[in-house]
Amino acid sequence: MSLRSTLILACAVFLLTACSRRAEPETGDSPKVIRLADTGIEGMEDLSRAYGPFVAELEKLTGVKVEFFPVSNRTAAVTALQFKQVDLILAGPSEYAAIASRLPVRPVVGIERPQYHTVFVVKADSPIQSLSDLKGRKIAMKDPGSTTGHIVPVWMLHRAGLDVDRDVKILLLDGARLEALVTGDVDALGSGVRDYEQLIKRFGPGTYRIIAQSEAMPNDLILAGATLSEAFVAGLRQQILAHGEPLMEAILGSTRRDRYAGSRFVAVQDSDYDVIREGYRILGLPLP
């Protein structure tokens, strides 16, 4: 082969190789900016107040600037993810299950909260001793889609052998749920353990009792959208888990968010949220 032919062939190989490399996504590269939202906090000012110190710590760890992106609810979060307006979202278990049913999101880390259970509560003098005794009774719960106050209580009743459509009457009373139990308008309350603690604080020990308690709930979590590469998500997960204590202190130190007192960052996987999906299936509802 002549020198000229050799040079032409070498140039062709070089160009083909360069083009193929440019076509490959640079999944290992860090983004310049990460946009963070919380499905439970609407305004920019409230987001900054709640997570300002946490974001500052996260920026130190990753070397990436973090900006807040307010969303008003779960639907707005889905829209923001679809249009690639947000990269990370702090969400509850039900929000994650709903978002994951529509979009290719991934759990980064979970936030394990102590005493995060569903309980069924009755008055101390009630004849009800177990979930099976609730057949034919009225039960107060929180609001539609609440993890501890609707989805998991329904799941627990189903596991106890009760038909939630025929055997019991469920009343979604939200803020009136405690008073409904106090006044006797319902026979039991199915909700988070903090509701039981409020009743005991208000009326004293021995006035109300728990007849059933769930295992720990699926964790709140930070989820990543499709805008972040697998490599970056894996690195972020590793950083948060390795520096979980100062990051959690940063969340608590901003506004002393009581819901996360005593919490820690933990590894989670998608299957941890199957109980939420089953709860919606039992209710005969699509994930909202």
C-alpha positions in Angstrom: 0.0 0.0 0.0 1.3 3.4 -0.9 2.1 6.1 1.7 -0.8 8.2 0.4 -3.3 5.3 0.7 -2.0 4.6 4.3 -2.5 8.2 5.3 -6.0 8.3 3.9 -7.0 5.1 5.7 -5.5 6.3 9.0 -7.5 9.6 8.7 -10.7 7.7 8.0 -10.3 5.4 11.0 -9.5 8.5 13.2 -12.7 10.3 12.0 -14.9 7.3 12.5 -13.6 6.7 16.0 -14.0 10.4 16.9 -17.6 10.4 15.7 -18.5 7.3 17.5 -17.1 8.7 20.7 -19.1 11.9 20.4 -22.2 9.8 19.9 -21.8 8.1 23.2 -23.5 9.9 26.2 -21.0 11.2 28.7 -22.7 9.5 31.6 -19.8 10.0 34.0 -19.8 13.8 33.8 -21.3 15.8 36.6 -24.0 18.3 35.8 -23.2 22.0 36.4 -26.4 22.6 38.3 -28.9 20.3 40.1 -32.5 21.5 40.6 -34.1 20.2 43.8 -37.8 20.1 44.6 -39.9 18.8 47.5 -43.5 17.5 46.9 -44.5 18.8 50.3 -43.2 22.3 50.1 -44.6 24.8 47.6 -42.8 28.2 47.8 -39.2 29.1 47.0 -38.9 30.9 50.4 -40.1 27.8 52.3 -37.8 25.5 50.4 -34.8 27.7 51.1 -35.7 27.9 54.8 -36.2 24.1 55.1 -33.3 23.0 53.0 -30.8 25.8 52.7 -28.2 24.3 55.1 -28.7 20.9 53.5 -28.1 22.3 50.0 -24.9 24.1 51.2 -23.5 20.8 52.6 -24.5 18.9 49.4 -22.7 21.5 47.2 -19.6 21.0 49.3 -19.7 17.2 48.9 -20.5 17.2 45.1 -18.9 20.4 43.9 -22.2 20.9 42.0 -24.4 24.0 42.4 -27.9 23.1 43.7 -30.9 25.3 43.0 -34.4 25.1 44.4 -37.4 24.4 42.1 -40.8 24.8 43.8 -43.6 22.4 42.9 -47.1 22.8 44.2 -48.0 19.1 44.4 -47.3 15.6 43.1 -48.8 16.4 39.6 -46.6 19.4 39.3 -43.6 17.3 40.2 -44.4 14.8 37.4 -44.8 17.6 34.9 -41.4 19.2 36.0 -39.7 15.8 35.6 -41.3 15.3 32.2 -40.0 18.6 30.9 -36.6 18.1 32.6 -37.1 21.1 34.8 -36.0 19.3 38.0 -33.4 16.7 38.7 -33.9 15.6 42.4 -37.2 15.4 44.3 -37.8 14.8 48.0 -40.9 12.7 48.2 -43.0 10.5 50.4 -43.6 6.8 49.7 -47.0 7.4 48.0 -45.6 10.2 45.9 -42.7 8.0 44.8 -44.9 5.1 43.8 -47.1 7.4 41.8 -44.3 9.2 40.1 -42.4 5.9 39.3 -45.6 4.5 37.7 -45.3 7.2 35.0 -41.6 8.2 34.6 -38.2 6.5 34.7 -37.1 7.8 38.1 -34.6 6.1 40.5 -34.3 6.1 44.3 -31.1 7.8 45.4 -31.4 7.4 49.2 -34.2 6.9 51.7 -34.8 8.9 54.9 -35.5 6.4 57.7 -37.8 8.0 60.3 -38.1 6.5 63.8 -41.6 5.6 64.9 -43.0 5.8 61.4 -45.8 3.3 61.7 -49.5 3.0 61.1 -51.6 2.1 64.2 -55.2 1.4 64.8 -56.5 3.1 68.0 -59.6 2.7 70.0 -60.8 4.0 73.4 -59.5 2.2 76.4 -63.0 0.8 77.3 -63.8 -0.3 73.7 -64.7 -4.0 73.3 -62.5 -4.1 70.1 -59.4 -6.1 70.6 -58.1 -6.8 67.1 -58.5 -5.8 63.5 -61.0 -8.6 62.9 -63.2 -7.1 65.6 -63.6 -4.0 63.3 -66.0 -5.8 61.0 -69.2 -3.7 60.8 -67.5 -0.8 62.4 -66.7 2.8 61.4 -63.0 3.7 61.0 -61.6 7.2 60.7 -58.6 7.7 58.5 -56.7 10.7 57.1 -56.9 11.8 53.5 -56.8 10.0 50.2 -53.3 8.8 49.3 -51.8 9.3 52.8 -49.3 6.6 53.4 -49.8 6.1 57.1 -53.4 7.4 57.2 -55.0 5.7 54.2 -53.0 3.3 52.0 -51.3 1.2 54.7 -54.4 1.1 57.1 -56.3 -0.3 54.1 -53.6 -2.8 53.4 -53.6 -3.9 57.1 -57.3 -4.5 57.1 -57.0 -6.5 53.9 -54.3 -8.6 55.4 -56.5 -9.2 58.4 -59.1 -10.8 56.1 -61.5 -7.8 55.9 -63.2 -6.6 52.8 -62.6 -2.8 52.9 -65.6 -2.2 50.7 -68.2 -4.4 52.5 -66.9 -5.3 56.0 -66.0 -1.8 57.3 -67.0 1.8 56.7 -63.9 4.0 56.1 -64.3 7.8 56.6 -61.5 10.0 55.3 -61.8 12.8 57.7 -58.3 14.4 57.5 -58.1 17.0 60.3 -61.3 15.9 62.0 -60.2 12.3 62.4 -59.1 12.6 66.1 -62.2 14.4 67.2 -64.3 11.7 65.5 -62.8 9.1 67.7 -63.0 11.3 70.8 -66.7 12.0 70.3 -67.5 8.4 69.4 -68.6 9.1 65.8 -66.2 6.3 64.8 -65.2 3.1 66.5 -61.5 3.3 65.6 -58.8 5.4 64.0 -56.3 4.1 61.5 -53.4 6.6 61.2 -49.8 7.4 62.0 -48.5 6.7 65.4 -48.2 10.4 66.1 -52.0 10.6 66.2 -52.0 8.1 69.1 -49.3 10.1 70.9 -51.4 13.3 70.5 -54.4 11.5 72.1 -52.3 10.3 75.0 -50.7 13.8 75.5 -54.2 15.3 75.5 -56.1 12.8 77.6 -53.4 11.0 79.6 -52.1 7.4 79.7 -54.6 4.7 79.7 -57.3 6.6 77.8 -56.7 5.1 74.4 -54.9 1.9 73.2 -53.4 0.5 70.1 -55.0 -2.7 68.8 -52.7 -3.2 65.8 -49.4 -1.7 64.5 -47.7 -2.0 61.1 -44.1 -2.6 60.5 -42.0 0.4 59.7 -43.4 2.3 56.7 -41.5 2.6 53.4 -39.1 5.5 53.7 -39.4 9.0 52.4 -36.7 9.4 49.8 -34.7 11.5 47.4 -35.4 10.4 43.8 -33.5 11.2 40.6 -35.0 12.1 37.3 -33.8 11.0 33.8 -31.6 14.1 33.5 -28.9 12.6 35.8 -26.7 9.8 34.6 -26.5 6.4 36.4 -22.8 7.2 37.2 -23.7 10.5 38.9 -26.6 9.0 40.8 -24.4 6.2 42.1 -21.8 8.7 43.2 -24.3 11.0 44.8 -25.8 8.0 46.7 -22.4 7.0 48.0 -21.6 10.6 49.1 -24.9 11.0 51.0 -24.6 7.7 52.8 -21.0 8.3 53.7 -21.8 11.8 55.1 -25.4 11.2 56.3 -25.0 12.6 59.8 -23.9 16.1 58.9 -26.4 16.2 56.0 -29.3 15.2 58.3 -28.2 17.7 60.9 -28.3 20.4 58.2 -31.9 19.5 57.5 -32.9 19.6 61.2 -30.9 22.7 61.9 -32.7 24.9 59.4 -36.2 24.8 60.9 -36.0 21.9 63.3 -38.3 19.8 61.1 -39.8 17.5 63.7 -40.8 14.8 61.2 -37.2 14.0 60.6 -35.9 14.2 64.2 -33.8 11.1 64.8 -33.9 10.2 61.1 -31.0 8.9 59.0 -30.2 8.3 55.3 -30.4 4.7 54.2 -30.1 2.7 51.0 -33.5 1.8 49.4 -34.8 0.0 46.4 -37.9 0.2 44.3 -39.4 -3.0 45.6 -39.5 -1.4 49.1 -42.6 0.5 47.9 -44.6 -2.5 46.7 -46.8 -2.3 49.8 -48.0 1.1 48.6 -48.8 -0.3 45.2 -50.7 -3.2 46.8 -52.7 -0.7 48.9 -53.9 1.1 45.8 -54.7 -2.2 44.1 -56.8 -3.2 47.1 -58.7 0.0 46.9 -59.2 -0.6 43.2 -57.6 2.7 42.3 -54.8 3.6 39.9 -51.8 5.3 41.3 -52.7 9.0 41.1 
